[in-house]
Amino acid sequence: MKKMKKGWKITLIIIASLLVLLVLGPLVIPIPPAKNTQPVQAFTDADSQFVEINGLNVHYKMAGAGNPVFILLHGFGASTFSWREVIEPFSNYGTVIAYDRPAFGLTERPVTWEGENPYSMESNVAILLGLLDVMDVEEAILVGNSAGGTVATAFTLAYPGRVQALIEVDAAIYQTMPDSPLLTWFLNTPQMDRLGPLVARWAANRQADAFLASAWYDTVVLEQNPQIIEGYFIPFEVDHWDRALWEHTQVTRSPDLADRLDEIEVPTLVISGQYDQIVPLALSQQLAADIPGATLTVLPNCGHLPQEECPGAFLAAIDNFLVEMERTNE
């Protein structure tokens, strides 16, 4: 009997020790900084520009002049780089501005702040509004790819008077994140907050290649053009990229926009790659049906990034949409 009691005591001590280790370990284990990172200035291009919006140093690229004004919003894990094939063609219509959303590209990645989390959807909408104000743009055509389409949609619903037209490019409107109070609590514990950058590094090292490949229909293009992969991975060399990506993950929630799509009254074009694996064609078809008067264009032999993979067909769809807009306004 005494031996059994002693065995239980040892077991309880072991369990208690493991619990203490799980609770306190992440708070005391040293977290090394990400390797081989550099300041943003090491990665700027000749056409890179910066503007301070709501206390954040936002990176953007701009071309053309006059109206209309196009604002290009990239998706998750992307940057202004994803618009490289179409910025100049867009400038033939008027002014085009592509910018890096918080946590991505070369836009500032704060690790501390006061007030609203700069990586939240609310801040994304506020930064877009601030960009229009700083650039003295009364009304713009928003072109949003994937999660950039989510921001563009949220902005259109919040500030319809500032949107001339909406172009949804494989927009992530219906995808849902796990809506679990327990998961939200867990992700925001001090332990996970400390370990978060390590999780972000692990995900980037293990999943980034596969995620990028899934965005393309013809992955041979990626194999033959390693500079594309390099362009996507440059932002993972910027100081604090891992902390910013984790902060973004912590505040990413289901967009909760689907029930309000019938409120959108601006001209809307929905573009979808026929073989999009990330936002399947059926979801873009649903989006076009849910937005009153929206036009759907499906690009054959194309994936999640038609502005990169099928720029000619993508621009032709834009051109047809603009011609129809002009005809309607006459």
C-alpha positions in Angstrom: 0.0 0.0 0.0 2.8 2.4 0.9 4.5 1.6 -2.4 1.3 2.4 -4.3 1.0 5.7 -2.5 4.6 6.5 -3.2 4.0 5.7 -6.8 1.0 8.0 -7.0 3.0 10.8 -5.4 5.8 10.4 -7.9 3.3 10.4 -10.8 1.6 13.6 -9.4 5.0 15.2 -9.0 5.9 14.3 -12.6 2.6 15.7 -13.9 2.9 18.8 -11.9 6.5 19.3 -13.1 5.3 18.9 -16.7 2.5 21.4 -16.3 4.9 23.9 -14.8 7.3 23.3 -17.7 4.5 23.8 -20.2 3.3 27.0 -18.5 6.6 28.6 -17.6 8.9 27.1 -20.2 7.8 29.3 -23.1 8.1 32.4 -20.9 11.7 31.7 -20.0 13.2 29.8 -22.9 15.3 32.3 -25.0 13.8 33.0 -28.4 16.6 33.8 -30.9 15.9 36.4 -33.5 15.2 35.4 -37.1 18.4 34.8 -39.0 19.7 36.9 -41.9 17.2 39.7 -41.7 17.8 43.3 -42.7 16.1 46.7 -42.6 13.5 47.5 -45.2 15.9 49.9 -46.9 18.0 47.0 -48.1 15.2 45.7 -50.3 13.7 48.9 -51.9 13.4 49.2 -55.7 14.1 52.3 -57.8 10.3 53.0 -57.9 9.7 52.3 -54.2 8.0 55.1 -52.2 6.9 55.5 -48.6 4.2 57.5 -47.0 3.2 57.7 -43.3 -0.4 56.7 -42.7 -1.9 56.5 -39.2 1.7 56.3 -37.8 2.7 53.5 -40.1 5.4 53.9 -42.8 3.6 52.4 -45.9 5.5 51.2 -48.9 3.9 51.8 -52.3 4.5 52.0 -56.1 2.8 54.5 -58.3 2.5 55.1 -62.1 0.5 57.1 -64.5 -1.5 60.3 -63.9 -5.1 61.6 -63.8 -8.3 59.7 -63.4 -9.4 57.0 -62.9 -7.3 56.0 -59.9 -6.7 52.3 -59.4 -5.7 51.0 -56.0 -4.2 47.5 -56.1 -4.5 45.4 -53.0 -2.5 42.2 -52.8 -3.3 38.9 -51.0 -1.9 37.0 -48.0 1.8 36.5 -48.2 2.2 38.7 -51.3 3.2 42.4 -51.8 3.4 45.0 -54.6 5.5 42.4 -56.3 2.4 40.4 -57.3 1.3 43.4 -59.5 4.5 43.8 -61.4 3.1 42.6 -64.7 0.1 45.0 -64.8 1.2 48.2 -63.1 2.4 49.8 -66.3 -0.6 48.7 -68.4 -3.0 50.1 -65.7 -1.1 53.4 -65.9 -2.4 53.7 -69.5 -5.9 54.3 -68.1 -4.9 56.8 -65.4 -3.2 56.6 -62.0 -2.3 53.3 -60.4 -1.1 52.8 -56.8 -0.1 49.4 -55.4 0.8 49.3 -51.8 2.0 46.7 -49.2 -0.6 45.9 -46.5 0.6 45.7 -42.9 2.6 42.5 -42.2 3.7 42.1 -45.8 6.1 43.5 -48.3 8.2 46.5 -47.2 5.5 48.3 -45.1 6.6 49.0 -41.5 6.1 46.0 -39.2 5.6 47.4 -35.7 6.1 45.1 -32.7 4.5 47.4 -30.2 1.7 50.0 -30.6 -1.0 51.9 -28.8 -4.7 51.5 -29.8 -6.0 49.4 -32.6 -3.8 46.4 -33.7 -2.2 47.7 -37.0 -2.6 44.2 -38.5 -6.4 44.0 -38.0 -9.0 44.3 -40.7 -10.2 47.6 -39.1 -6.7 49.0 -39.4 -6.4 47.7 -43.0 -9.6 49.6 -43.9 -8.4 52.7 -42.0 -5.0 52.6 -43.8 -6.7 52.4 -47.2 -8.8 55.4 -46.3 -5.7 57.3 -45.1 -4.0 56.4 -48.4 -6.8 58.0 -50.4 -6.8 61.1 -48.3 -3.0 61.5 -48.4 -3.0 61.1 -52.2 -6.0 63.5 -52.5 -8.1 60.8 -54.2 -11.8 61.4 -53.9 -12.8 58.1 -55.4 -10.9 55.1 -56.7 -11.4 51.8 -58.4 -10.3 49.1 -56.0 -8.6 46.0 -57.4 -8.3 43.3 -54.7 -6.7 39.9 -55.1 -7.5 37.2 -52.6 -7.4 38.7 -49.0 -6.9 42.0 -50.7 -10.4 41.5 -52.1 -11.6 41.1 -48.6 -10.2 44.5 -47.6 -11.5 46.1 -50.8 -15.0 44.7 -50.0 -14.9 45.8 -46.4 -13.8 49.3 -47.5 -16.6 49.5 -50.1 -19.2 48.7 -47.5 -17.7 51.2 -45.0 -17.1 54.0 -47.5 -19.1 53.5 -50.6 -18.8 57.1 -51.6 -15.0 56.7 -52.0 -15.3 53.7 -54.4 -15.9 54.3 -58.1 -15.8 50.6 -58.9 -14.8 47.3 -57.4 -12.8 44.6 -59.1 -12.6 41.3 -57.1 -9.8 39.0 -58.3 -10.2 35.5 -56.8 -11.4 37.3 -53.7 -11.5 35.5 -50.4 -14.9 36.5 -49.2 -16.5 33.2 -48.1 -13.5 31.4 -46.5 -14.0 31.0 -42.8 -11.5 30.9 -40.0 -12.2 28.8 -36.9 -14.5 30.9 -34.7 -13.6 29.3 -31.4 -13.3 31.3 -28.1 -10.9 28.6 -26.9 -8.7 28.9 -29.9 -8.7 32.7 -29.7 -7.8 32.5 -26.0 -5.0 30.0 -26.7 -3.5 32.1 -29.5 -3.4 35.1 -27.2 -1.9 33.6 -24.2 1.5 35.0 -23.1 3.1 31.6 -23.9 1.8 31.6 -27.5 2.6 35.3 -27.9 6.2 34.6 -27.0 6.4 31.4 -29.2 4.4 33.0 -32.1 7.4 34.1 -34.2 8.8 30.6 -34.0 5.5 29.2 -35.3 5.6 31.8 -38.1 9.2 30.8 -39.1 8.2 27.1 -39.0 5.2 27.7 -41.2 7.2 29.9 -43.7 9.9 27.3 -44.0 7.6 24.3 -44.3 4.5 25.7 -46.2 5.5 28.8 -48.2 6.7 26.9 -51.3 3.7 24.7 -51.4 1.3 27.6 -50.9 2.9 29.6 -53.7 2.7 26.6 -56.0 -0.9 26.0 -55.2 -1.6 29.6 -56.4 -0.5 28.8 -59.9 -2.2 26.6 -62.5 1.0 26.0 -64.5 3.7 25.4 -61.9 6.3 24.9 -64.6 6.4 28.7 -64.9 7.7 28.9 -61.4 10.3 26.2 -62.0 11.5 28.0 -65.1 11.5 31.5 -63.4 13.1 31.2 -60.0 13.1 35.0 -59.8 9.3 34.8 -59.1 9.9 32.6 -56.1 12.7 34.9 -55.0 10.4 38.0 -55.3 7.9 36.4 -53.0 10.5 35.4 -50.4 12.3 38.7 -50.1 9.8 40.0 -47.5 10.8 37.1 -45.3 14.2 38.7 -45.0 12.9 42.0 -43.6 13.4 42.7 -39.9 10.5 41.5 -37.6 8.8 39.7 -40.5 8.1 36.7 -38.2 6.6 38.8 -35.3 4.4 40.7 -37.8 3.1 37.6 -39.5 2.2 36.1 -36.1 0.5 39.3 -35.0 -1.5 39.2 -38.3 -2.5 35.6 -37.6 -3.7 36.4 -34.1 -6.2 39.0 -35.3 -7.3 37.3 -38.6 -11.0 36.4 -38.3 -13.7 35.4 -40.7 -14.5 38.4 -42.8 -18.3 38.3 -42.0 -19.1 40.1 -45.3 -21.2 37.6 -47.1 -24.5 38.8 -45.6 -23.9 42.4 -46.7 -22.9 41.9 -50.3 -26.3 43.0 -51.5 -25.5 46.5 -50.1 -22.8 47.0 -52.7 -24.1 49.4 -55.4 -20.9 50.3 -57.3 -20.0 48.6 -60.6 -18.3 45.3 -59.8 -16.3 42.9 -61.8 -15.5 39.4 -60.4 -12.5 37.7 -62.0 -11.6 34.1 -61.3 -8.9 31.8 -62.6 -10.6 28.7 -63.9 -8.4 26.4 -61.8 -8.0 28.4 -58.7 -7.2 26.0 -55.8 -7.3 28.6 -53.0 -10.5 30.3 -53.9 -12.4 27.8 -56.1 -14.3 29.0 -59.1 -17.6 28.1 -57.4 -17.0 30.8 -54.7 -16.3 33.5 -57.3 -19.5 32.5 -59.1 -21.3 32.8 -55.8 -19.7 36.2 -55.2 -20.8 37.5 -58.6 -24.4 36.3 -57.9 -24.5 37.9 -54.5 -23.3 41.4 -55.6 -26.1 43.1 -57.5 -25.3 43.7 -61.1 -21.8 42.1 -60.8 -20.1 40.8 -63.9 -18.1 37.5 -63.8 -15.1 36.7 -66.0 -13.5 33.3 -65.8 -9.9 33.1 -67.2 -9.1 29.7 -68.7 -5.9 27.9 -67.8 -5.2 30.2 -64.9 -5.0 29.9 -61.1 -5.3 32.2 -58.1 -3.0 34.9 -59.4 -4.3 35.8 -62.8 -2.6 39.2 -62.8 0.7 37.3 -62.8 -0.1 34.0 -64.6 -2.4 35.4 -67.3 -1.8 39.1 -67.4 -3.0 39.5 -71.0 -6.4 37.9 -70.3 -6.6 39.7 -67.0 -6.1 43.1 -68.6 -8.5 42.3 -71.4 -11.2 41.6 -68.8 -10.4 44.9 -67.1 -10.6 46.8 -70.4 -14.0 45.3 -71.3 -15.3 46.2 -67.8 -14.1 49.8 -68.1 -15.6 50.2 -71.6 -18.9 48.9 -70.3 -18.7 51.3 -67.3 -18.1 54.2 -69.7 -21.0 53.2 -71.9 -23.3 52.9 -69.0 -22.3 56.4 -67.7 -23.0 58.1 -71.1 
